[in-house]
Amino acid sequence: MHTDLKDKQIPKLIWYYSLPAIIGTLANTLYNVIDRIFIGQEIGAYAISGLALTFPIMNILGAFGMLIGQGAATRISILLGKKEEDKANIIVFNALILSFVFYVIISILSLYFLDKILISFGGTENTIPYAKSYLTIIIIGHIFTSLNFCLSNIIRSSGHPRIAMFTLLLGAILNVFFDFIFIIIFKTGIKGAAYATTLSAFISCVWVTHYFFRKNNTLHFGKKYFHISREAFIAIISIGLSPFLLQICSSIVNIIMNNTLLKYGGDLAIGAFGITISYTTIVTMAIIGLSQGIQPILGYNFGARQYDRVKKTLYICIIFATIITTIGWIFGMTIPQQIAMIFTNDSKLIAITSHSIKLYTLLLFLVGFHIITTNYFQSIGKAWISILLSTSRQILLLIPFVYILPPIFGLDGAWLAQPIATGISFIIAALSLSFHLFKLKKNI
């Protein structure tokens, strides 16, 4: 499998690794999207607004999964490219230790301060009860989701993308089944969605863990690897810091957006934002799946100094990512009302959401390039460039525009902040990549 990464044709490798990654990532995204659809259609508009309040905390929980999962996977790919399999297995064990440590810390803090957190996120008496009921269960059971993400990324990095895909797909399918059981059959409301997500994550977690008990696998559990390593911790966190910061930035933006939307549009504007984010997340997660799929290809070949293969992989994926985001942009521009109706039957919420989707996705077709470029730098071990690109779009640009535009343009200003930040960050990413490729050319 490792010789395939070095010798097999790039288009075939991308297809082999990225298709399962895209399917798996989209399946993982559907955990929350499906919950929103069931909740919006069966419980009501305020329930979906309450669910939108949970996004920042969900992103923070997911951020720690990315910190460990993507950090470990990238480091493992580079080590396998250097034929250092023992070090790669030590990374696996230390990734599990980090997952449990962060889970305990984040869960205790989140549950203890939950009421204050939700108020600061823009919650009101109409929405906080829904958000609290959902989050209490999700936070307690999040260790299973975190381990799924971490271990599936590691499996993919070792050359088994289909197993990683099945892990995430299994959870998504089970989530649909359990959502129907708990919400439609048992009428457990928003708590039912949380029970469904947690139970499906637990089952898929049991499935993925059994892979590492097979001693014939390149990556597996073994006594000689079971020791805590400060070096391994640093190796994981230094690479995973970029996607971690991207998720944290997303949480900060969500908090600021929720409070801005509450001020200029009320509770239903927050619900509209939740639906809009659900749609754009499906589009962008396809690109993130693509970037996760090519991560072993980029990491292995960069470690093996096969720079021509690295560049070819990058170029093909930029084109493919741009096609995906362009299709998402077309749908956002042409059928926003139909998209909104998937999530809610409330006429007021549909009207607000249709308008928000058209403005929020105005430059969505540029996002694919930015995501691929950011993850490219992460995959080859250049974490700080990746961090700069991650934070430029979300923190350095978007947050100022969220504060500047609404006082001038009202609610429309909040929706327009995203496309303006996207356009400027695209230019920054293009310049960074051009400079890097110029330097790389000298080493070929």
Wavefront OBJ file of the C-alpha trace (Angstrom):
o trace
v 0.000 0.000 0.000
v 2.846 2.372 0.815
v 4.505 1.712 -2.567
v 1.176 2.680 -4.174
v 1.459 6.113 -2.553
v 4.871 6.522 -4.134
v 4.381 4.869 -7.536
v 0.694 4.622 -8.492
v -0.784 7.185 -10.885
v -1.939 10.307 -9.058
v -5.522 10.455 -10.470
v -6.101 6.834 -9.430
v -4.674 7.512 -5.966
v -6.876 10.579 -5.514
v -9.927 8.588 -6.561
v -9.015 5.681 -4.264
v -8.344 7.824 -1.199
v -10.606 10.831 -1.641
v -13.914 9.248 -2.646
v -14.168 7.265 0.609
v -12.965 10.320 2.548
v -15.598 12.551 0.946
v -18.348 10.016 1.607
v -17.143 9.476 5.169
v -16.828 13.182 5.947
v -20.230 13.966 4.497
v -21.662 11.082 6.485
v -20.109 12.523 9.638
v -21.588 15.929 8.802
v -24.997 14.356 8.402
v -24.971 13.496 12.123
v -25.893 17.100 12.894
v -27.671 18.014 9.652
v -30.124 15.149 10.003
v -30.807 16.184 13.589
v -31.614 19.707 12.352
v -33.995 18.412 9.688
v -35.931 16.203 12.121
v -35.998 18.930 14.769
v -37.039 21.677 12.352
v -39.811 19.685 10.748
v -41.174 17.926 13.853
v -40.576 20.337 16.755
v -40.589 23.868 15.362
v -38.761 27.063 14.392
v -37.568 27.972 17.906
v -36.179 24.474 18.332
v -34.019 24.850 15.251
v -32.930 28.282 16.512
v -32.028 26.640 19.817
v -30.042 24.028 17.958
v -28.164 26.808 16.141
v -27.002 28.033 19.562
v -25.187 24.723 20.010
v -22.951 25.205 16.947
v -20.102 26.983 18.773
v -19.854 24.270 21.407
v -20.163 21.537 18.782
v -17.365 23.224 16.835
v -15.183 23.404 19.937
v -15.741 19.711 20.624
v -14.971 18.977 16.977
v -11.890 21.188 17.127
v -10.236 18.905 19.662
v -11.087 15.929 17.462
v -9.333 17.650 14.564
v -6.395 18.688 16.742
v -5.706 15.071 17.579
v -7.148 13.180 14.600
v -5.715 15.234 11.759
v -2.524 15.999 13.658
v -1.864 12.315 14.300
v -2.871 11.249 10.781
v -0.576 13.768 9.099
v 2.368 12.888 11.334
v 1.778 9.169 10.754
v 1.729 9.633 6.959
v 5.072 11.429 7.054
v 6.578 8.760 9.338
v 5.330 5.952 7.097
v 6.898 7.759 4.133
v 10.176 7.624 6.050
v 9.637 3.893 6.897
v 9.424 4.630 10.648
v 6.474 2.374 11.548
v 7.282 1.997 15.263
v 7.158 5.766 15.751
v 3.847 5.833 13.859
v 2.328 3.293 16.262
v 3.503 5.312 19.260
v 1.622 8.274 17.751
v -1.569 6.149 17.676
v -1.417 5.363 21.402
v -0.617 8.932 22.393
v -3.468 10.214 20.203
v -5.873 8.081 22.262
v -4.460 9.429 25.522
v -4.874 13.008 24.309
v -8.452 12.279 23.210
v -9.481 11.104 26.682
v -7.655 13.917 28.508
v -9.237 16.660 26.418
v -12.654 14.988 26.622
v -12.640 15.027 30.424
v -11.483 18.651 30.661
v -13.837 20.049 28.021
v -16.856 18.059 29.231
v -16.516 19.190 32.845
v -16.055 22.848 31.911
v -18.864 22.832 29.335
v -21.450 21.226 31.583
v -20.577 23.380 34.589
v -20.868 26.677 32.715
v -23.544 25.614 30.204
v -26.235 28.158 31.163
v -23.830 31.091 31.097
v -22.320 29.860 27.832
v -25.697 29.684 26.073
v -26.675 33.183 27.230
v -23.367 34.540 25.892
v -24.042 32.724 22.605
v -27.205 34.754 22.011
v -29.701 32.489 23.721
v -33.090 33.670 24.977
v -35.884 32.129 27.010
v -37.343 30.867 23.712
v -34.235 28.974 22.624
v -32.048 28.078 25.628
v -34.269 25.199 26.907
v -33.939 23.436 23.539
v -30.174 24.024 23.346
v -29.554 22.845 26.911
v -31.590 19.657 26.521
v -29.660 18.736 23.398
v -26.156 19.697 24.531
v -26.212 18.001 27.925
v -26.528 14.594 26.270
v -24.195 15.390 23.365
v -21.355 16.601 25.606
v -21.487 13.500 27.821
v -21.358 11.150 24.827
v -18.955 13.137 22.679
v -15.984 10.891 23.479
v -17.375 8.353 20.991
v -17.643 10.926 18.192
v -14.147 12.169 18.988
v -12.635 8.673 18.868
v -14.451 7.909 15.610
v -12.974 10.967 13.958
v -9.496 10.389 15.377
v -9.211 6.687 14.585
v -10.813 6.920 11.131
v -8.288 9.605 10.150
v -5.447 7.411 11.390
v -6.758 4.392 9.472
v -6.988 6.495 6.315
v -3.402 7.684 6.765
v -2.206 4.063 6.859
v -3.684 3.306 3.446
v -7.207 2.035 4.236
v -9.622 4.823 3.215
v -12.579 2.496 2.728
v -12.499 1.291 6.327
v -12.382 4.914 7.469
v -15.314 5.720 5.198
v -17.392 2.825 6.482
v -16.826 3.914 10.092
v -18.320 7.357 9.481
v -21.003 6.056 7.104
v -22.138 3.489 9.668
v -22.667 6.235 12.242
v -24.638 8.428 9.849
v -26.972 5.623 8.757
v -27.599 4.604 12.347
v -28.262 8.232 13.258
v -31.067 8.471 10.697
v -32.582 5.260 12.043
v -32.377 6.327 15.691
v -33.646 9.854 14.922
v -36.764 8.286 13.447
v -37.169 5.960 16.427
v -36.641 8.555 19.162
v -38.273 11.625 17.585
v -41.056 10.191 15.399
v -41.956 6.993 17.264
v -41.152 7.768 20.917
v -41.799 11.558 20.663
v -38.783 12.417 22.855
v -38.294 15.829 21.205
v -34.891 17.445 20.903
v -33.444 15.028 23.474
v -34.241 12.212 21.059
v -31.924 13.738 18.459
v -29.133 13.836 21.040
v -29.771 10.224 22.079
v -29.691 9.165 18.418
v -26.380 10.907 17.751
v -24.715 9.511 20.876
v -25.926 5.933 20.414
v -24.909 5.806 16.738
v -21.475 7.245 17.591
v -20.992 4.591 20.293
v -21.750 1.711 17.914
v -19.436 3.005 15.182
v -16.739 3.624 17.822
v -16.850 -0.035 18.853
v -16.526 -0.987 15.200
v -13.509 1.207 14.418
v -11.578 0.273 17.573
v -11.460 -3.407 16.651
v -9.247 -2.587 13.635
v -6.292 -1.772 15.894
v -6.374 -5.159 17.629
v -5.229 -6.874 14.415
v -1.486 -7.405 14.779
v -0.964 -7.847 11.025
v -2.056 -4.236 10.358
v 0.681 -1.636 9.935
v -0.903 0.394 12.731
v -2.035 -1.638 15.740
v -2.074 -1.768 19.521
v 0.978 -3.357 21.116
v 2.625 -3.242 24.546
v 5.869 -1.859 23.198
v 3.986 1.210 21.907
v 2.065 1.840 25.131
v 4.053 4.646 26.673
v 3.259 8.320 26.983
v 5.627 10.401 24.888
v 6.064 14.133 25.226
v 7.629 14.124 21.763
v 4.544 12.404 20.317
v 2.219 14.907 22.003
v 4.130 17.804 20.473
v 4.242 16.095 17.061
v 0.455 15.621 17.053
v -0.498 19.041 18.395
v 1.932 21.039 16.235
v 0.384 19.662 13.042
v -3.199 19.500 14.297
v -3.098 23.082 15.523
v -4.147 24.485 12.139
v -7.505 22.647 11.772
v -8.026 23.100 15.524
v -7.691 26.871 15.244
v -9.932 26.869 12.178
v -12.693 25.210 14.203
v -12.137 27.477 17.200
v -12.283 30.467 14.883
v -15.532 29.108 13.487
v -16.923 28.922 17.035
v -15.916 32.501 17.788
v -17.508 33.673 14.553
v -20.706 31.740 15.365
v -20.925 33.378 18.787
v -20.465 36.861 17.349
v -22.865 36.120 14.486
v -25.552 34.786 16.854
v -25.432 37.907 18.994
v -25.425 40.164 15.935
v -28.337 38.284 14.382
v -30.293 38.401 17.642
v -29.846 42.185 17.713
v -30.803 42.842 14.085
v -33.176 39.945 13.296
v -34.262 38.142 16.488
v -34.438 34.429 17.282
v -35.568 33.421 13.794
v -32.511 35.054 12.231
v -30.368 32.735 14.358
v -32.436 29.814 13.069
v -31.886 31.011 9.497
v -28.161 31.148 10.165
v -28.300 27.574 11.453
v -29.948 26.372 8.242
v -27.593 28.409 6.052
v -24.563 26.975 7.868
v -26.021 23.480 7.478
v -26.137 23.951 3.715
v -22.676 25.492 3.335
v -21.227 22.872 5.671
v -22.399 20.078 3.376
v -20.620 21.763 0.453
v -17.414 22.587 2.314
v -17.245 19.221 4.070
v -17.039 17.584 0.662
v -13.883 19.650 0.102
v -12.555 18.827 3.562
v -13.148 15.152 2.781
v -11.187 15.609 -0.437
v -8.325 17.292 1.439
v -8.320 14.542 4.082
v -8.242 11.951 1.325
v -5.162 13.425 -0.343
v -3.391 14.005 2.983
v -1.630 10.574 2.941
v -0.615 11.142 -0.701
v 0.828 14.582 0.009
v 2.436 13.645 3.327
v 4.041 10.435 2.074
v 5.392 11.892 -1.173
v 6.617 15.066 0.506
v 8.422 12.918 3.085
v 9.870 10.858 0.203
v 10.871 14.101 -1.660
v 8.662 13.229 -4.659
v 7.751 16.879 -5.255
v 6.384 16.426 -8.789
v 3.750 14.051 -7.424
v 2.952 16.476 -4.621
v 2.315 19.313 -7.079
v 0.230 17.181 -9.432
v -1.977 16.035 -6.550
v -2.451 19.630 -5.443
v -3.410 20.927 -8.903
v -5.952 18.185 -9.601
v -7.639 18.695 -6.236
v -7.850 22.480 -6.607
v -9.750 21.982 -9.860
v -12.058 19.369 -8.364
v -12.705 21.445 -5.227
v -13.575 24.499 -7.319
v -16.085 22.455 -9.318
v -17.796 21.266 -6.105
v -18.046 24.733 -4.563
v -19.257 26.200 -7.851
v -22.098 23.680 -7.949
v -22.931 24.583 -4.339
v -22.883 28.275 -5.282
v -25.275 27.692 -8.207
v -27.786 25.903 -5.962
v -27.509 28.647 -3.347
v -28.228 31.307 -5.942
v -31.071 29.522 -7.735
v -33.029 27.393 -5.228
v -32.495 28.901 -1.732
v -36.187 28.577 -0.810
v -36.227 24.862 -1.613
v -33.102 24.386 0.510
v -34.755 26.175 3.441
v -37.896 24.046 3.131
v -35.874 20.876 3.738
v -35.236 22.085 7.295
v -38.442 23.870 8.260
v -42.097 24.382 7.341
v -42.329 27.761 9.106
v -43.092 30.418 6.443
v -41.308 33.263 8.261
v -38.179 31.215 8.806
v -38.217 30.050 5.172
v -38.345 33.661 3.936
v -35.450 34.810 6.138
v -33.379 31.745 5.296
v -33.863 32.050 1.528
v -32.505 35.581 1.624
v -29.600 34.683 3.915
v -28.468 31.772 1.725
v -28.272 33.980 -1.390
v -26.143 36.608 0.354
v -24.030 34.297 2.504
v -22.991 32.074 -0.438
v -22.226 34.938 -2.827
v -18.556 33.895 -3.287
v -18.859 30.256 -2.233
v -17.139 29.138 -5.446
v -13.800 30.498 -4.104
v -13.884 28.521 -0.870
v -12.663 25.236 -2.393
v -9.307 26.719 -3.367
v -8.811 28.184 0.103
v -9.591 24.904 1.913
v -7.343 22.794 -0.315
v -4.477 25.268 -0.015
v -4.805 25.478 3.769
v -4.867 21.695 4.158
v -2.018 21.293 1.677
v 0.336 23.232 3.945
v -0.870 21.203 6.916
v -0.313 17.902 5.069
v 3.327 18.679 4.248
v 4.092 19.726 7.826
v 4.120 23.516 7.337
v 1.694 24.136 10.161
v 2.223 27.858 10.665
v 1.373 28.781 7.077
v -1.756 26.667 7.384
v -2.640 28.402 10.658
v -2.194 31.829 9.040
v -4.522 30.916 6.182
v -7.069 29.378 8.565
v -7.237 32.387 10.839
v -7.117 35.015 8.079
v -10.530 34.077 6.735
v -12.319 33.539 10.038
v -10.678 35.814 12.584
v -8.622 38.540 10.893
v -11.221 39.330 8.235
v -14.674 37.968 9.012
v -15.041 39.188 12.593
v -14.226 42.848 11.781
v -16.735 42.822 8.938
v -19.423 41.314 11.205
v -18.978 44.338 13.473
v -18.605 46.952 10.710
v -21.322 46.055 8.179
v -24.555 45.462 10.217
v -24.704 49.025 11.638
v -24.592 50.239 8.016
v -26.671 47.624 6.173
v -28.660 46.043 9.008
v -29.248 42.281 8.881
v -27.929 42.119 5.298
v -24.572 43.355 6.570
v -24.239 40.251 8.756
v -24.901 37.966 5.784
v -22.483 39.878 3.502
v -19.548 39.731 5.925
v -18.769 36.139 4.916
v -18.411 36.604 1.126
v -16.273 39.730 1.575
v -13.917 37.859 3.927
v -13.857 34.933 1.504
v -12.757 37.123 -1.394
v -9.857 38.700 0.486
v -8.688 35.404 2.020
v -8.685 33.849 -1.452
v -6.131 36.431 -2.561
v -3.943 35.762 0.507
v -4.043 31.979 -0.081
v -3.211 32.376 -3.776
v -0.172 34.540 -3.014
v 1.053 32.166 -0.262
v 0.755 29.114 -2.509
v 2.449 30.820 -5.457
v 5.444 31.794 -3.311
v 5.707 28.272 -1.848
v 5.552 26.559 -5.252
v 8.235 28.910 -6.581
v 10.533 27.837 -3.739
v 9.606 24.162 -4.197
v 10.502 24.338 -7.885
v 14.112 25.092 -6.959
v 14.313 21.829 -5.028
v 13.129 19.658 -7.922
l 1 2 3 4 5 6 7 8 9 10 11 12 13 14 15 16 17 18 19 20 21 22 23 24 25 26 27 28 29 30 31 32 33 34 35 36 37 38 39 40 41 42 43 44 45 46 47 48 49 50 51 52 53 54 55 56 57 58 59 60 61 62 63 64 65 66 67 68 69 70 71 72 73 74 75 76 77 78 79 80 81 82 83 84 85 86 87 88 89 90 91 92 93 94 95 96 97 98 99 100 101 102 103 104 105 106 107 108 109 110 111 112 113 114 115 116 117 118 119 120 121 122 123 124 125 126 127 128 129 130 131 132 133 134 135 136 137 138 139 140 141 142 143 144 145 146 147 148 149 150 151 152 153 154 155 156 157 158 159 160 161 162 163 164 165 166 167 168 169 170 171 172 173 174 175 176 177 178 179 180 181 182 183 184 185 186 187 188 189 190 191 192 193 194 195 196 197 198 199 200 201 202 203 204 205 206 207 208 209 210 211 212 213 214 215 216 217 218 219 220 221 222 223 224 225 226 227 228 229 230 231 232 233 234 235 236 237 238 239 240 241 242 243 244 245 246 247 248 249 250 251 252 253 254 255 256 257 258 259 260 261 262 263 264 265 266 267 268 269 270 271 272 273 274 275 276 277 278 279 280 281 282 283 284 285 286 287 288 289 290 291 292 293 294 295 296 297 298 299 300 301 302 303 304 305 306 307 308 309 310 311 312 313 314 315 316 317 318 319 320 321 322 323 324 325 326 327 328 329 330 331 332 333 334 335 336 337 338 339 340 341 342 343 344 345 346 347 348 349 350 351 352 353 354 355 356 357 358 359 360 361 362 363 364 365 366 367 368 369 370 371 372 373 374 375 376 377 378 379 380 381 382 383 384 385 386 387 388 389 390 391 392 393 394 395 396 397 398 399 400 401 402 403 404 405 406 407 408 409 410 411 412 413 414 415 416 417 418 419 420 421 422 423 424 425 426 427 428 429 430 431 432 433 434 435 436 437 438 439 440 441 442 443 444
